[in-house]
Amino acid sequence: MATGSRPSSHKRAREKAQAERNEEKKNRRLERRQRKANTAPRAIGEDPDLAGIHPGPQPRDPALLDLPADMSHDEKNTTKEVA
């Protein structure tokens, strides 16, 4: 029977696939390093995600300024007058 050579051929195929994946990972790492090396360094000052945010209460949303302080936007839209 010719089934004796199957495991080694499967093993070789697995090893080849693993080597290809490792090569792709290596290339992605190199690209990432080059991209990081070529980008301008970030400013040390302020975090861009937090720019313009100050500690404490934030200003009210202009869309909500016409509502009374004790009623939210959702409550105003769901309130119905009973006739």
Secondary structure, DSSP 8 states (H G I E B T S, - for coil): --GGGHHHHHHHHHHHHHHHHHHHHHHHHHHHHHHHHHS----SS--GGGTT--SS-----GGGTTS-TTS-HHHHHH-----
